[in-house]
């Protein structure tokens, strides 16, 4: 029974992190600004530490969860960096193409 609680809790956490990454990927105005580089870097560090700890104590439920969260947070970090680069490029192109008074 205790492992069922662990798996359900793990799935809830994964859905929570996944929805944050999805919002970042979707790039909603205002929404994507809430999820910064610092969030994803801290999330990667935290989940990587939990992953290592889970391995050390042979807890396979949380090893699987934390491995998935490290991958998810790395994807979120990559998406954040990509979106910021694309915004800068679009701004630079738009600035060059803007009519001059």
Secondary structure, DSSP 4 states (H G I P E B T S, - for coil): -HHHHHHHHHHHHHHHHHHHHHHHHHT-TTHHHHS-HHHHHHHHHHHHHHHHHHHHTT-HHHHHHHHHHHHHHHHHHHHHHHHHHHHHHHHHHHHHHSPP-
